[in-house]
Amino acid sequence: MNRAFAIKLGTIAFLILILMLALSMIGDLIEERQAQREYVIQDIARSSSYNQKITGPLLVVPYKKKIRNWQINSKTHERIAVESEIDGRLYFLPEKFVLNGTVLTELRTRGIYEANLYHANSKISGHFELPENLGIEDHVEHYQFDAPYLAMGISDIRGIGNALKLNINGETISFKPGSLVSLLGSGVHAPLKAIDNAEPRTLAFEFDLKLQGTGQLDVTPVGRESEVILKSDWPHPSFVGEYLPAKHEITDNGFSAHWSTSYFSTNMKEALNECTSELRCDSFRSRHFGVNLINPVDQYLKSERAIKYALLFIALTFAGFFLFEVLKSMAVHPVQYGLVGLALAFFYMLLLSLSEHIGFTLAYLLSSTACVSLIGFYVSFVLGSFVRGGGFAAGLTALYAMLFALLNSEDYALLMGSILLFGLLGVVMVLTRKLDWYSVGATNQSA
């Protein structure tokens, strides 16, 4: 290989490097636009309500306990008993917890960006089983129990859309702001009447909850047996959390999902005890499940994935020029390589800007058509033939079609990409099987 030909190959490699730097700037622009969209979505949520997480209800029984401490009299050195009181709380999880909800979605727009809001109308019911003396076995006479209350954790109380009324054992009680339980965070509580602790009791509860949120709805399965049923008009759910639905159905008109858990699978009682006695609440707070109402058409994610194949596109296009040079003894100037490479780079800029307004699929079609048409027209003059230019454009069209298939098939992207590269390598090897590579430099130099 002579010096002039080596310099040309080096120049082409340098052009590829420059184009990759330009593409990295386009990649940074994609991230910037994506961050701007997330900021707008959060700003919409800030004005309405964020993701919602429902935790509870818990039955809380405050108490005062008399304790006796022994002290030494400094004068007589005798032991004397000193009584004092400490405050505490007993926490009870429901024996049965049921949430039956309908989630209706609403798109809020701000400029070119959209946020997916929902309105969840839920009926929450179940019952508590209180043991004799509230489970206290020793010296129950030392305890003085105050009036209990029902605490409900709601992560963003701005989303509450109705006047909450608790029906407990046939009695209606209004909820009040604040959960009064730190492990639940923000929420509401309903003060109850003092209960007779001498005998076991059952407290059946029921209330309606209308809740607005953005994007995701989570539920904590607090019951010994928990059952959550959600129905929605959103056809693209993503089930999240530590427990998947026992059964679900997704159609073009929406979805339905049914979760069912027990103490054996959630171990909520132990998690609650760790939180209240040892202040280790991560385990309790992590036990939740729910649904994320995702938008399946994420133009930024697909544009980001598309630009990862940019090096492949540029390398294959330049390889096509190189094959024309060595097989047809033609000379293609590095400037011509560079102009075609810029056209390939501008495809991603067009794709990003158009997809924000007309959707990714149509933007991809228009961007790739414009890019192929421009390159095909230009290459026809570079290669001195409209037939060769048309063949080059046809090959580029096939590459764009393959890229679109890769972007829409995450599970088979690696397989399809491997087959594509292997097939292209085979084509190059077949076309150059009789080529005398030692004469390539001299041939191109004379041309």
C-alpha positions in Angstrom: 0.0 0.0 0.0 1.6 3.3 -1.1 1.8 6.4 1.1 -0.9 8.4 -0.7 -3.4 5.6 -0.2 -2.5 5.3 3.4 -3.0 9.0 3.9 -6.4 8.7 2.3 -7.5 5.9 4.7 -6.2 8.0 7.6 -8.2 11.0 6.4 -11.3 8.9 6.2 -10.8 7.6 9.7 -10.3 11.2 10.9 -13.6 12.1 9.2 -15.3 9.3 11.0 -13.9 10.6 14.3 -15.1 14.1 13.6 -18.5 12.9 12.7 -18.7 10.9 15.9 -17.9 14.0 17.9 -20.8 15.8 16.1 -23.1 12.8 16.9 -22.1 12.9 20.5 -23.3 16.6 20.6 -26.6 15.4 19.1 -26.7 12.7 21.8 -26.2 15.4 24.5 -29.0 17.4 22.9 -31.3 14.3 23.2 -30.4 14.0 26.9 -31.0 17.7 27.4 -34.5 17.5 25.7 -35.3 14.5 27.7 -34.3 16.2 31.0 -36.5 19.2 29.9 -39.4 16.9 29.4 -38.9 15.3 32.9 -38.7 18.8 34.4 -42.0 19.8 32.7 -43.7 16.6 33.9 -42.5 17.2 37.5 -43.6 20.8 37.2 -47.1 19.7 36.2 -47.1 17.2 39.1 -45.9 20.0 41.4 -49.0 22.0 40.4 -51.4 19.0 40.9 -50.0 15.9 42.7 -47.1 13.5 42.4 -47.0 9.7 42.3 -49.3 8.3 44.9 -48.6 5.6 47.5 -51.4 4.4 49.8 -50.3 2.8 53.1 -52.8 1.6 55.6 -55.0 1.8 57.4 -53.4 1.0 60.7 -55.2 1.0 64.1 -53.2 2.9 66.7 -54.0 2.7 70.4 -52.0 5.3 72.5 -51.3 4.3 76.1 -49.6 5.4 79.3 -47.8 2.8 81.3 -46.9 3.1 85.0 -43.5 1.9 85.8 -41.7 1.6 89.1 -38.0 2.5 89.5 -35.9 1.9 92.6 -33.7 4.7 93.9 -31.3 4.9 96.9 -32.1 7.5 99.5 -28.9 9.6 99.8 -29.4 10.1 103.6 -30.8 6.8 104.8 -29.3 4.7 102.0 -32.6 2.8 101.8 -34.2 1.7 98.5 -37.4 3.6 97.7 -39.8 3.0 94.9 -40.5 5.9 92.5 -43.4 5.6 90.1 -43.4 7.3 86.7 -45.3 7.1 83.4 -44.2 6.5 79.9 -46.1 7.1 76.7 -46.4 4.5 74.0 -48.6 3.2 71.1 -49.9 -0.2 70.1 -50.2 -0.8 66.3 -52.6 -3.2 64.7 -52.7 -4.3 61.0 -56.0 -5.3 59.4 -56.9 -8.9 59.4 -58.4 -8.3 56.0 -57.6 -5.4 53.6 -59.4 -4.9 50.3 -59.0 -2.1 47.8 -61.2 -2.0 44.7 -60.4 0.9 42.4 -61.0 2.4 39.0 -58.3 4.5 37.5 -59.2 7.0 34.8 -56.4 8.8 33.0 -56.0 12.4 31.7 -53.3 13.9 29.6 -52.1 17.3 30.6 -50.0 19.2 28.1 -47.5 22.1 28.4 -46.0 23.1 25.2 -44.9 20.0 23.3 -44.7 17.9 26.5 -47.4 15.7 28.1 -47.9 14.4 31.6 -50.1 11.4 32.4 -52.5 12.2 35.3 -54.9 9.8 36.8 -58.0 9.9 39.0 -58.4 6.8 41.1 -61.8 6.1 42.7 -61.3 3.4 45.3 -63.3 1.6 47.9 -61.2 0.5 50.8 -62.6 -2.0 53.3 -61.7 -4.8 55.7 -61.6 -5.5 59.5 -59.3 -5.6 62.5 -59.3 -8.4 65.0 -58.3 -7.0 68.5 -57.3 -9.7 71.0 -58.2 -9.7 74.7 -56.5 -6.8 76.5 -55.1 -5.7 73.2 -52.6 -8.6 73.4 -51.0 -7.4 76.7 -50.4 -10.5 78.9 -48.6 -9.1 81.9 -49.7 -6.4 84.3 -52.4 -4.9 82.1 -53.5 -2.9 85.1 -50.4 -0.8 84.7 -51.7 0.5 81.3 -54.1 3.3 80.7 -55.4 3.3 77.2 -56.5 6.5 75.4 -59.0 6.7 72.5 -57.6 4.9 69.4 -57.6 6.2 65.9 -57.4 4.9 62.4 -54.3 6.2 60.5 -54.0 6.2 56.7 -50.8 7.1 54.8 -51.2 9.0 51.5 -48.0 10.3 50.0 -49.4 13.5 48.5 -52.6 14.6 50.3 -53.2 17.3 47.7 -54.6 14.6 45.5 -57.4 13.7 47.8 -60.6 14.6 46.0 -63.4 13.9 48.4 -64.4 14.5 52.0 -63.3 11.2 53.6 -65.8 9.5 55.8 -65.0 6.3 57.7 -67.7 3.8 58.4 -66.6 1.6 61.3 -69.0 -1.0 62.8 -71.9 1.0 61.4 -70.7 4.4 62.8 -69.7 7.2 60.5 -66.6 9.3 61.4 -64.9 12.1 59.5 -61.2 11.8 58.8 -58.9 14.6 59.9 -55.6 15.8 58.3 -52.4 14.2 59.3 -51.7 10.5 59.8 -50.2 11.1 63.3 -47.8 8.2 62.6 -44.3 9.0 61.4 -43.8 5.8 59.6 -46.8 6.5 57.3 -45.7 10.0 56.5 -48.4 12.4 55.3 -52.0 11.2 55.3 -55.2 11.3 57.4 -56.6 9.9 60.6 -60.0 9.1 62.0 -60.4 9.4 65.8 -62.4 6.6 67.3 -64.3 6.1 70.6 -62.6 4.3 73.4 -63.1 0.6 73.2 -63.6 -2.1 75.8 -60.3 -4.0 75.9 -61.4 -6.8 78.2 -62.8 -8.9 75.4 -61.7 -9.6 71.8 -63.3 -7.3 69.3 -63.8 -7.0 65.6 -63.7 -3.6 64.0 -65.1 -3.6 60.4 -64.2 -0.5 58.4 -65.0 0.9 55.0 -64.5 4.2 53.2 -64.2 5.7 49.7 -61.1 7.4 48.5 -60.8 9.6 45.4 -57.2 10.3 44.6 -55.5 12.2 41.9 -51.8 11.5 41.0 -49.3 11.5 38.2 -47.8 8.5 36.6 -47.7 5.8 39.2 -50.0 4.4 41.9 -48.6 2.2 44.7 -50.5 0.2 47.4 -49.0 -1.3 50.5 -50.6 -4.7 51.4 -51.1 -4.1 55.1 -53.6 -6.9 55.8 -53.0 -10.4 57.0 -54.9 -11.1 53.8 -54.8 -8.3 51.2 -56.7 -8.1 47.9 -56.3 -5.2 45.5 -58.3 -4.9 42.3 -57.6 -2.1 39.8 -59.3 -1.3 36.5 -58.2 1.5 34.2 -58.7 2.9 30.7 -54.9 3.1 30.1 -53.8 0.3 27.7 -50.1 0.5 28.5 -49.5 -0.4 32.2 -46.2 -1.4 33.8 -46.7 -3.4 36.9 -44.1 -2.4 39.6 -43.1 -3.2 43.1 -42.3 -6.4 44.9 -45.4 -8.3 43.9 -46.9 -8.9 40.5 -50.6 -9.3 39.9 -52.0 -12.8 40.4 -53.9 -12.2 37.2 -54.3 -9.3 34.8 -55.8 -8.5 31.4 -54.6 -5.8 29.0 -56.6 -4.7 26.0 -56.7 -1.7 23.7 -59.3 -0.2 25.9 -57.4 -0.5 29.2 -56.4 -3.1 31.8 -57.5 -4.9 34.9 -55.3 -6.4 37.5 -55.8 -8.4 40.7 -53.2 -8.7 43.5 -53.6 -11.1 46.4 -51.1 -11.4 49.3 -50.9 -12.9 52.7 -48.8 -12.5 55.9 -46.7 -15.4 54.7 -45.6 -13.6 51.6 -45.4 -10.0 53.0 -44.3 -10.6 56.6 -45.8 -7.2 57.3 -46.2 -7.8 61.1 -42.5 -8.4 61.6 -41.6 -5.4 59.3 -44.0 -3.2 61.3 -42.4 -4.4 64.6 -38.9 -3.6 63.3 -40.1 -0.1 62.4 -41.9 0.7 65.6 -39.5 -0.8 68.1 -36.1 -0.6 66.3 -36.8 2.4 64.0 -35.8 0.3 61.0 -38.6 1.1 58.6 -37.0 0.4 55.2 -38.4 -3.1 55.1 -42.0 -1.9 55.9 -41.9 0.9 53.4 -40.5 -1.2 50.6 -43.3 -3.7 50.7 -45.7 -2.3 48.1 -46.9 -2.9 44.5 -48.7 -0.9 41.9 -48.9 0.2 38.4 -47.0 2.8 36.3 -49.1 4.3 33.5 -46.2 4.6 31.1 -46.2 6.2 27.7 -44.9 3.5 25.3 -44.0 6.1 22.6 -40.8 7.6 24.1 -39.3 9.4 21.2 -36.2 10.4 23.2 -35.4 6.8 24.3 -35.8 5.6 20.7 -33.7 8.5 19.4 -31.0 7.7 22.0 -31.1 4.0 20.9 -30.9 5.0 17.2 -27.8 7.2 17.6 -26.0 4.2 19.1 -26.0 2.7 15.6 -24.6 5.9 14.0 -21.0 4.6 13.9 -22.3 1.4 12.1 -24.2 3.5 9.5 -21.2 5.8 8.8 -18.7 3.0 8.6 -21.0 1.0 6.2 -21.6 4.0 4.0 -17.9 4.8 3.8 -17.2 1.1 3.2 -19.6 1.3 0.2 -17.7 4.2 -1.2 -14.4 2.4 -0.7 -15.8 -0.7 -2.5 -16.7 1.5 -5.5 -13.2 2.9 -5.5 -11.4 -0.4 -5.4 -13.8 -2.4 -7.7 -14.5 0.3 -10.3 -11.1 2.0 -10.1 -12.8 5.3 -9.2 -11.5 8.1 -7.0 -13.8 9.6 -4.3 -12.5 12.7 -2.6 -12.4 12.8 1.3 -14.6 16.0 1.1 -17.3 13.8 -0.7 -17.0 11.3 2.1 -17.4 14.1 4.6 -20.5 15.6 3.0 -22.3 12.2 2.9 -21.3 11.6 6.5 -22.8 15.0 7.5 -26.0 14.0 5.7 -26.1 10.8 7.8 -25.5 12.8 11.0 -28.3 15.3 10.2 -30.7 12.4 10.0 -30.6 12.1 13.8 -31.1 15.8 14.2 -34.2 15.7 12.0 -35.4 12.6 13.8 -35.2 14.3 17.2 -36.8 17.6 16.2 -39.6 16.0 14.1 -40.5 13.3 16.7 -41.3 15.9 19.3 -44.1 17.2 17.1 -45.4 14.3 14.9 -44.4 11.1 16.7 -41.5 8.9 16.3 -42.7 6.6 13.4 -43.7 9.4 11.0 -40.6 11.4 12.0 -38.4 8.4 11.2 -40.1 7.9 7.8 -39.7 11.5 6.8 -36.1 11.9 8.1 -34.8 8.7 6.5 -36.6 9.5 3.2 -35.0 13.0 3.1 -31.6 11.6 4.0 -31.7 8.7 1.4 -33.0 11.1 -1.3 -30.3 13.6 -0.7 -27.5 11.1 -0.5 -28.8 9.2 -3.5 -29.0 12.3 -5.6 -25.5 13.4 -4.6 -23.9 10.0 -5.0 -25.3 9.7 -8.5 -23.0 12.5 -9.5 -20.0 11.4 -7.4 -20.1 7.9 -8.9 -21.0 9.2 -12.4 -24.2 7.1 -12.8 -27.8 7.4 -11.7 -27.9 3.6 -11.7 -25.0 3.4 -9.2 -26.6 6.2 -7.1 -29.9 4.4 -7.1 -28.3 1.2 -6.0 -26.4 3.1 -3.2 -29.7 4.7 -2.1 -31.4 1.3 -2.2 -28.8 -0.2 0.1 -29.1 2.8 2.5 -32.9 2.3 2.5 -32.4 -1.3 3.5 -30.1 -0.2 6.4 -32.7 2.3 7.7 -35.4 -0.3 7.5 -33.2 -2.7 9.5 -32.5 0.0 12.0 -36.2 0.7 12.5 -36.8 -3.0 13.0 -34.0 -3.0 15.6 -35.5 0.0 17.5 -38.9 -1.7 17.7 -37.6 -5.2 18.7 -35.6 -4.9 21.9 -35.7 -8.7 22.6 -34.2 -9.5 19.1 -32.0 -6.5 18.6 -28.8 -8.3 19.2 -29.7 -11.2 17.1 -30.8 -9.0 14.2 -27.7 -6.8 14.4 -25.4 -9.8 14.5 -27.1 -11.3 11.4 -26.9 -7.9 9.6 -23.2 -7.5 10.2 -22.4 -11.1 9.3 -24.4 -10.7 6.1 -22.7 -7.5 5.1 -19.3 -9.0 5.8 -20.2 -11.9 3.6 -21.2 -9.5 0.8 -17.9 -7.6 1.1 -15.9 -10.9 1.0 -17.7 -12.2 -2.0 -17.3 -8.9 -4.0 -13.6 -8.7 -3.2 -12.7 -12.4 -3.4 -10.6 -11.9 -6.6 -9.2 -8.4 -5.8 -5.5 -7.9 -5.7 -5.2 -5.7 -2.6 -1.5 -5.0 -3.4 -2.5 -3.2 -6.6 -5.3 -1.2 -5.0 -3.2 1.8 -4.0 -1.5 2.0 -7.3 -4.8 1.7 -9.2 -6.4 4.5 -7.2 -3.4 6.7 -7.5 -3.4 6.4 -11.3 -7.1 7.0 -11.4 
